[in-house]
Amino acid sequence: MDVVTFRRALLVACFAAPLLACAETDGGTREGDAPQRSRATARPGSLDPGRVSPPAELPALDAGPPACPATMARIEGFCIDRYEAHLVARGPRGELTPHPHFQRPEAGATYEARSAPGVFPQAYISRIEAEAACANAEKRLCSRREWQRACKGSLGTMYPYGPRLQPKRCNAEKPHLLTIRFGADPHHWGYAHFNDPTLDQEPGFLARTGEYAGCASDAEVYDLVGNLHEWVSDTADSAFKARLDTEGVVRAFQYWNPANGVFMGGFYSTIGELGPGCTFTTIAHEPSYHDYSIGFRCCADAP
């Protein structure tokens, strides 16, 4: 192939390959080619006259879908917090103060959800308060479908880490704190007992986010099973209940009313009473309900 023919072929190839690759191969001496001609000195800002000029409109390279924030994982068309949420309070001058995870949110305060490893997640929170904290962080509460997609992973497994239960992989199956603290008869437990702030300060029960490193999905979303229940945005109604009944998993009986909220995943003292792993679903409480076992995480539409 003579030089003219080679350069015409190279110009065509440049439209289908990155310009840098063409620049690196152009002008070198190939077996059977004529010796490389001498090159003029290029003016600043001009192309080297010995190199092929780039096409006028080079197609942009596909960089893939835009990334979610570093504290979130992108799954299909949404982003989800990698860790259960904690709260920061925003003051009148915009200052941010961490809120203690074992205290109820204060009426009238403005809270924003945050996601980070190595902190205790917020408990004692209602769905109404969780929705507001996500919205104040320019996110939203996850739907059950999104939550389960993140939990089951790309292979649709029953647990974040695989198809079968692996004891102690997640923060679950621990003794029941209310029994330890207030006796074995549930009839003696009141709402105040469920909201006792010392419960989630008891050593060895609530874990820091990501502390159970093996309790993660293939998208590196942590603690979806165990640690704290997590509110989702769905509302219980007859259609929702019918879908639960056809999922093919065993759940203990639970009382429910239309307009009740939904939370997922179990907490550190559950075993699978309301469904194994990613199917654990509670519909027994109204959206204003809160206790020591319930937290949340946020989602957002993918950019």
N, C-alpha and C positions, 0 to 999 in steps of 0.2 A: 504494500500500500504506500503510495507517495504521500508527501507531507500534506498536500492540499486535500486529498481524499480523507486522510486521517483527521484533519482538523474539522472537516464538515461532519464526520461521524461524531466527533467529540462534542460539537455544538449541539447536535440533536440529543446526545446523552445528558447534557447539562440540564435539560428541561425535566428530566426524570430523576435526577440525583442532586444532593446538596452541592452548592457551588464550591464549597471547600474541597470536596473530594475531586471535583474536576480540576481545580487549581493545582492540587497536589500531583495529578497525573499528567497534566499538560506540559509540553515543552521538554520532557525527558527524552533521552536517546533510547529508542527501542530497537530491537534486533531487526534489521532490514530497512530501517528508516534512514533518511539522509541525516548528516550531522546537524546538530542544533545550530540555528542561525544566531548571530550576535544580536543583542537587544539594545535598543536605545534607552537612555536614562529617562525614567518616568518623571514627569513633573509632579510636584506635591499635589495630592488630591486627584491625580489622574490614574487610569489603569495602566499597568505595565503593557507596552505595545506588543510584547511577545506573548501575552496571554489572551485567551478567548474572552470577549466581552460578555458579561452576564445578560440573560434575557431581560427584556424590559419589565416583565411582571413575573417574578418567581413565586410559585404557589407557597403559601404559608405552611409551615410544618404543623402537624396536629400535636399539640402538647398534652392532649387528654383533657378530661373534665376538670374544671377549676377545683381547687382544694377547699376543704372545710377548714375552719380554724384548727390550730394544733391540738386543742383540747377536745376536739370532736372527731369522729370517724365518719367518712362518707360511705353510705351504703345505698346503692341504687340512686334514687332521686332525693335523698334526705341526708342530713347530718345528725348525729346523735352524740351526746356527751359520753366521753370514755369512762367517766367516773360519776358516782352518785353525787348529787349536788350538796354544797354547803351555801350558807347565806352570808352576804355582807349588807350592812345597813348604810344607806346613803343619807348623809346629814344635810342640813339646809344650805351649806356652802359647797356641797358636792363631795365632802370628805367621806371616805369609805371606812367602815369599822366592821371587823369580823364579828358575826353573831355566834354566841355559844351554841353548839349543836344540841345541847340537852335542855335548852330553854325554848319555850313557846315564842313564836314571833309576837311582838308587841303591837297592840292596836294603834293605828295611825302612823306607824313607821313605814318607811319605804325600803324594801329588801330586793336585792338582785341575786339571782342564782349564779354560782360559780362552779367550775369543774376542775379539780386538780388532784394529783396523787398525794397520798400521805397525810390526809386530813380526815377528821371524823365527819361523816355526812350528817346533814340536818335531819333530825327526827321530830316528832311531836308537831307535825305540820299537816294541815288540811289540803284537800285538792284545790280549794279556792285560793289559798295562800300560795300553793305551789305554782298554780297557773299565773298568778300575779308576779311571782319572782322570776319565772321564765320570761314573761312579757317585758319586764323591766330590764332584762338582759338581752332584749331583742331576739328572743327565741320563743318557743312554745312548748307546752307539754306534749310528750310523744303520744301517738295513738297506740292502741294495743297491737295493731298490725305491724307498725314500725318497731315497737319494742320487741315483739316476738321475732321479727326478721333479724334484728341485731343479735338476739339471744341464740337463735337456732343456727345462725351462720349460713354460709353459702351452701352447705350440704343438708340443711334442715334437720339437724340432730336434736334430740330431746334435751340435751344439756349444752351449755356453751362450749364445753371442751370435747364433746363426743356423744355417742348414742346411749351410753349406759352410765348409771350413777357410779361415781367414784367417791366414796365417803371421805370427808375432810378436804376435798378439793376446793370447796367453797365454804364460806362461814355459815354453816347451818348445823342442824341436829344437836344443838346444845340444850342443856336443861332449861326448863321454863322459869324465868326469873320471877314471875308473879307467884308461882308456887313456892319458890325458895323464900321470897320476901314476905308474902302475905298469906301463906297457907294453901293447902291443896283443894279447898272447897271454892269453886268459882262463884258461888252465891254470895260469898263474903267480899268479892272484889267490886269496887265501884269505879266510876269514871276517873276519879282522882287517883286511884291506884295505877291505872293505865297511863296516866300522865305524870307520874312521880319523876321528877328530873334526875333523881339519883340512879334510876334504872340503867340509863345509857352512859353512866359513869362507872358502872361496875366493871372492874378489870376482867378481861378474858371473854367478854361477850361482844359488844359492838367493836368492829375492827376499823382501822383506817382504810381509806380508799386505796385499792390496789394492793393491800397487804397480802391477800391471797392471790399470789401471782398466777397460779394455775387456774383460777376461776375467771377465764377470759375467753371471748369468742375469737373466731378467726380474723375479725376486724379489730382486735385488741380493744374490746369494750369489756370493762371489768365489773364484777359483783352484780350481774343481772340476776343471779340466783343467790339467795341468802343475804346476809348482812342487814339490809332493810327492805321491807316491802316498798314498791314504787308506784305512785299514782300514775295513771295514764288518762288520756282525755275522754275516753269512752264513757257512756252513761248506760246503766243497765235498763233494759226494757224487755218485753216478751221476745222480740226477735233476737236480741243479744243472748238471752237465756237459752233460746232454742239452738243457737249455734254452739253454745257451750255443751249442751246435751248431746250433740252429734260429733263431738271431737274424738270420741273413743278412748277417753282416759277416765280413770276412777277418781271421783271427788267425794269428799264427805258432804253431807247435807248442810246447806247454809240458808238461813232466812234472807230474803231480799225483798225490796220494794222497787217499783218503777221509779226512775230518777236517782237511784243510788249511784255512787261513784264506783270506779273499778281500780283495784291495784294488783300488782303482779309480783311474781318471783319468790315470795316467801321471805322470811327474815331469819335471824341467827338461831331461833329456837324451833323452826319448822322442819318437817321431814318430807312432806309431800302430801299433806292431808287434802289439799284442794287442787291436786294435779302435780305430777312430777316435773321437776326442772322448769323449763321455759313455759309450761302450760299452767303453772300455779296461778289461779285467778280468784280473787275475792270480790264479791258483789254485795256484801252484807251491810255496807255502811254508806251513809249519806255524804255528799261532797264536803260538808263542814266538819266531818269527823276527823279526829287526830288522836294519836297515842305514840308511845315510845318505839313502836315497831315500824312506823311508816315514814318513808322518805320519798324522794323523787329524783328524776334527771330530766334534762330538757332535750328537745330536738329543734331542728330548723330546716326549712327548705334548702336544698343544695344550691349553690350559686350557679 
